[in-house]
Amino acid sequence: MRLIGLAVVLGLGLTLAPLAPEAQQAKRIATVVLLGDFFTGFPPNSREAFVQGLRDLGWVEGTNFRLEQRSAKTRELRPATAAEIVKLKPDVIVATGPAAGLYGPVGPEATARQRAAWAASAPFWSPIRDISIVFAGLSDPVAMGAVQSLARPGGTMTGISYLGVELNPKRLQLLKEALPALTRVGVLVPSNHSLRDRMVREVEAAAGSLGVKLQLLEVSSLDPPEKIDQAFAAMAARERAQAVLGLQGPHFFKERRRIAELSLTHRLPGVFELAEYVEVGCLLAYAPNLPDIFKHAARYADQILKGAKPADLPVEQPTKFELVINLKTAEALGLTIPQSLLQRADEVIR
């Protein structure tokens, strides 16, 4: 009995003994915010790709990090969304292109359009601009004012550029290859985009070399969606366009199903920036793969969670671009896509 009592006392003593210092301190769980905006929300499969990217690097959701997803539902709710994010005390924010494009301040070379865009978005970004931010797909982050340079971002933001704006001339070229007799193209122009003037200037230069005349139809992100309907009607009737080129605009992406339907209604084959346009019925798209960009963004988040500063992490650019063609749409419009173009396509929807 005495031996049994001693064993019980020893066992109780071990139970009550102080834990080792590493066991006493609960393992900290990092907080990551995935930030979207009301224009586009989150691109399809972006969250899954980002989580998989972190998992490949040893981060397991619910074990050593938690993922909070936030997106302003309207323009007016941006400040409230930012305030909510601050309360979460995130270690890093991973922002979609449209959300990440609302930062500042812009540099001394900024255009009046860029300064106006920053002034309008300042109330949204002011509360969170001191938090480390990784942008996942942003066109020309230097011109937009997000970073000082690609090699040395110098602030609280870094990430992967998107080259959406830079690829517009290439998209026009692909449209011409698909329709060799093309001479008149209607262009959906995001009139209040901070890079609007540059986009128009570059596609006009490309049009000159391709022997194509452009008709610009301006649609602001502040306009109702019906303004897109009016633009297509004008292309088909007044402008007598044979096809349409959609410049980069989050409000166009948001209305991509409407645009696909209008393209069929007015018999205007079009080329757009992302595969998601083609998946809902547009003819052509040429761009980087967005899920791949979000998966790559996980590498930036990993480095920041391990102590790196965005200012020291160079911005990277995509090197792989996808050509996607919708043959169903081509057939509906009575078009024959050249075999040479089909053979170069990364995906053909039949």
C-alpha positions in Angstrom: 0.0 0.0 0.0 2.8 2.4 0.9 4.4 1.8 -2.5 1.2 2.4 -4.3 0.7 5.7 -2.4 4.2 6.8 -3.3 3.5 6.1 -7.0 0.3 8.2 -6.8 2.2 11.1 -5.2 4.9 10.9 -7.7 2.4 10.8 -10.6 0.5 13.8 -9.2 3.8 15.7 -8.7 4.7 15.1 -12.4 1.2 16.3 -13.4 1.6 19.5 -11.5 5.2 20.2 -12.5 5.8 23.3 -14.5 5.7 22.8 -18.3 8.8 23.4 -20.4 9.0 27.0 -21.6 8.3 26.1 -25.2 5.2 24.1 -24.1 4.0 27.0 -21.9 3.9 29.4 -24.8 1.1 28.5 -27.1 2.2 28.2 -30.7 1.3 31.5 -32.5 -1.1 31.3 -35.4 -0.4 33.8 -38.2 -3.2 35.8 -39.7 -3.5 36.3 -43.4 -6.1 38.4 -45.1 -7.2 37.7 -48.7 -8.5 41.0 -50.0 -10.8 41.5 -52.9 -12.9 44.4 -54.2 -16.5 44.9 -55.3 -15.6 45.0 -59.0 -14.4 41.4 -59.2 -14.6 39.8 -55.8 -12.1 36.9 -56.1 -11.1 35.3 -59.4 -12.3 31.7 -59.8 -10.0 29.2 -58.0 -7.8 32.0 -56.6 -8.3 31.1 -52.9 -7.7 27.4 -53.5 -4.5 28.2 -55.4 -3.2 30.5 -52.7 -3.9 28.0 -49.9 -2.3 25.2 -51.9 0.8 27.4 -52.4 1.0 28.0 -48.7 0.5 24.3 -48.0 3.4 23.5 -50.2 5.5 25.7 -48.0 4.5 24.1 -44.8 1.5 26.4 -43.8 -1.6 24.6 -42.9 -4.8 26.5 -42.5 -6.2 26.2 -38.9 -2.8 24.8 -37.6 -0.2 27.6 -38.1 -2.2 30.2 -39.9 -5.8 31.4 -40.3 -7.1 32.9 -43.5 -9.6 35.7 -43.4 -11.3 36.7 -46.6 -12.7 40.2 -47.1 -14.1 42.2 -50.0 -15.8 45.6 -50.0 -19.3 45.0 -51.4 -19.7 48.5 -52.7 -17.5 51.5 -53.2 -19.0 53.2 -50.2 -18.1 50.2 -47.9 -14.4 50.3 -48.6 -13.5 52.4 -45.5 -15.5 50.0 -43.3 -13.8 47.0 -44.9 -10.4 48.5 -44.2 -11.3 49.3 -40.6 -12.5 45.7 -40.2 -9.2 44.4 -41.6 -7.2 46.5 -39.1 -9.1 44.9 -36.2 -8.0 41.5 -37.4 -4.3 42.6 -36.9 -3.1 40.6 -40.0 0.5 39.7 -40.5 0.1 40.1 -44.3 -2.6 41.1 -46.8 -2.8 39.4 -50.2 -4.8 41.7 -52.5 -6.3 41.0 -55.8 -5.3 43.4 -58.7 -8.4 45.6 -58.5 -8.1 45.9 -54.7 -4.3 46.5 -54.8 -4.8 49.2 -57.4 -6.4 51.5 -55.0 -3.2 52.6 -53.1 -1.0 55.6 -53.1 0.4 58.1 -52.8 1.5 58.3 -56.4 4.9 59.7 -57.4 5.9 63.0 -58.8 5.5 61.8 -62.4 1.9 60.8 -61.8 -0.8 62.0 -64.2 -3.8 63.9 -63.1 -5.9 60.7 -63.6 -3.6 58.8 -61.2 -3.8 61.5 -58.6 -7.6 61.6 -58.9 -7.8 57.9 -58.5 -5.6 58.0 -55.4 -7.6 60.9 -53.9 -10.8 58.9 -54.4 -9.4 55.7 -52.8 -7.4 57.3 -49.9 -10.1 56.9 -47.3 -10.1 53.1 -48.1 -6.4 52.5 -48.0 -5.2 54.9 -45.3 -6.0 52.5 -42.4 -4.2 49.5 -43.9 -1.3 51.0 -45.9 1.2 50.3 -43.0 0.4 46.6 -43.2 2.5 44.4 -45.4 0.6 43.9 -48.7 1.3 41.4 -51.5 -0.5 42.2 -54.7 -1.5 39.2 -56.9 -1.6 40.4 -60.4 -1.2 44.2 -60.9 -0.4 45.9 -64.1 2.6 48.2 -64.0 2.9 48.6 -60.2 5.6 51.3 -60.7 3.4 53.5 -62.9 0.4 52.9 -60.6 2.5 54.1 -57.6 2.5 50.8 -55.6 6.3 50.5 -55.6 9.3 52.7 -56.3 10.9 50.1 -58.7 10.4 46.4 -59.5 13.9 45.6 -58.1 13.5 47.7 -54.9 9.8 48.2 -54.0 10.8 50.4 -51.1 7.4 50.5 -49.2 4.9 48.2 -47.7 3.8 46.5 -51.0 5.3 43.9 -53.3 4.1 41.0 -55.3 3.5 39.8 -58.8 2.8 42.1 -61.7 0.1 41.1 -64.2 1.1 42.8 -67.5 -2.6 43.2 -68.4 -2.0 46.6 -69.8 1.2 45.7 -71.5 -0.4 42.8 -73.4 -3.2 44.9 -75.1 -1.2 45.3 -78.4 -0.6 41.6 -78.5 -4.3 40.9 -78.0 -5.1 43.2 -81.0 -2.6 41.3 -83.1 -4.2 37.9 -82.1 -7.6 39.3 -83.1 -6.2 40.3 -86.5 -4.7 36.8 -86.9 -8.1 35.2 -86.1 -9.8 37.5 -88.6 -7.3 38.4 -91.3 -9.8 40.6 -93.2 -10.3 42.8 -90.1 -10.1 46.5 -90.7 -12.4 48.1 -88.0 -12.3 47.3 -84.3 -14.5 48.8 -81.5 -12.5 49.3 -78.3 -14.1 49.1 -74.8 -12.1 51.8 -73.0 -12.2 52.1 -69.1 -12.4 55.8 -69.2 -11.5 56.4 -65.5 -8.7 53.9 -65.3 -5.5 55.5 -64.1 -3.6 54.0 -67.1 -6.3 54.8 -69.6 -4.2 57.2 -71.7 -1.3 54.7 -71.9 -3.5 51.8 -72.9 -5.2 53.8 -75.7 -1.8 55.2 -77.0 -0.3 51.7 -77.2 -3.2 50.0 -79.0 -3.4 52.9 -81.4 0.2 52.4 -82.3 -0.4 48.7 -82.7 -3.5 49.3 -84.9 -1.4 51.5 -87.2 1.1 48.7 -87.9 -1.7 46.2 -88.4 -3.7 48.3 -90.8 -6.7 48.5 -88.4 -8.9 51.5 -87.6 -10.0 51.8 -84.0 -13.3 53.2 -82.7 -13.1 54.1 -79.0 -16.1 53.5 -76.8 -15.6 55.0 -73.3 -17.2 53.3 -70.3 -16.4 54.4 -66.7 -16.5 52.1 -63.7 -19.0 54.6 -62.3 -21.4 54.0 -65.2 -24.3 51.6 -64.9 -23.8 48.3 -66.7 -26.3 49.4 -69.4 -23.6 51.8 -70.7 -21.8 48.7 -72.0 -25.0 47.8 -73.9 -25.0 51.2 -75.5 -21.3 50.9 -76.4 -21.9 47.6 -78.3 -25.0 49.0 -80.0 -22.8 52.0 -81.2 -20.1 49.7 -82.4 -22.4 47.6 -84.5 -24.5 50.5 -85.9 -22.8 53.8 -86.0 -19.2 52.6 -86.0 -19.7 49.5 -88.2 -17.1 47.6 -86.2 -16.2 44.1 -87.2 -14.9 43.0 -83.8 -14.2 44.3 -80.3 -11.1 44.6 -78.1 -11.7 45.0 -74.4 -9.0 47.0 -72.6 -8.3 46.2 -68.9 -11.1 47.2 -66.7 -12.3 45.5 -63.5 -15.9 46.6 -64.3 -15.7 44.9 -67.7 -14.5 41.7 -65.9 -17.5 41.9 -63.5 -19.8 42.1 -66.5 -18.1 39.5 -68.7 -21.3 37.4 -69.1 -23.1 40.5 -70.3 -20.2 41.3 -72.7 -20.3 37.7 -74.1 -24.0 37.9 -74.7 -23.7 41.3 -76.4 -20.9 40.0 -78.6 -23.2 37.2 -79.9 -26.2 39.5 -80.2 -24.3 42.1 -82.3 -22.1 39.5 -84.0 -18.9 41.1 -82.8 -16.1 38.6 -82.0 -13.9 39.9 -79.3 -10.5 39.5 -77.6 -10.2 40.1 -73.8 -7.7 39.9 -71.1 -8.6 36.8 -69.1 -9.6 33.2 -69.8 -12.7 33.7 -67.7 -14.1 35.9 -70.5 -13.8 33.0 -73.0 -15.2 30.5 -70.5 -18.5 32.5 -70.5 -18.7 32.8 -74.3 -16.2 35.5 -75.6 -14.0 34.4 -78.5 -10.4 35.0 -77.5 -8.3 35.8 -74.4 -4.6 36.2 -73.8 -3.1 36.7 -70.3 -1.2 35.1 -67.5 -3.1 32.4 -65.5 -4.6 34.0 -62.4 -4.6 30.9 -60.2 -0.9 30.5 -60.9 -0.3 34.1 -59.9 -2.2 33.5 -56.6 -0.2 30.4 -55.9 3.0 32.3 -56.5 1.8 35.0 -54.2 2.0 32.4 -51.4 5.8 32.5 -51.7 5.7 36.2 -50.9 3.4 35.7 -48.0 5.6 32.9 -46.7 8.7 35.2 -46.7 6.9 38.0 -45.0 5.5 35.7 -42.3 9.1 34.6 -41.7 10.3 38.2 -41.2 11.0 39.6 -44.6 10.0 43.1 -45.5 8.0 43.9 -48.7 10.5 46.8 -49.4 13.2 44.2 -49.9 11.3 41.6 -52.0 11.6 42.4 -55.8 8.4 42.4 -57.8 8.2 39.5 -60.2 6.6 39.4 -63.6 4.8 36.4 -65.2 6.6 34.5 -67.9 3.9 32.2 -69.1 0.8 33.5 -71.0 -2.2 31.6 -72.1 -4.1 31.9 -75.4 -7.7 30.6 -75.0 -10.1 30.2 -77.9 -13.8 29.4 -77.8 -14.7 27.4 -80.9 -18.4 27.3 -80.0 -18.5 31.0 -80.2 -16.6 31.0 -83.5 -19.1 28.6 -85.0 -22.0 30.6 -83.7 -20.6 33.7 -85.4 -19.8 31.7 -88.6 -16.1 32.2 -88.2 -13.3 29.8 -89.1 -10.3 30.2 -86.9 -7.0 29.7 -88.8 -5.4 26.3 -87.9 -2.1 28.1 -87.2 -3.7 30.0 -84.4 -5.5 26.9 -83.0 -2.3 25.0 -82.8 -0.8 27.8 -80.6 -3.7 27.8 -78.2 -3.2 26.6 -74.7 -6.9 25.8 -74.4 -9.7 25.4 -77.0 -13.3 25.3 -75.8 -15.3 23.2 -78.1 
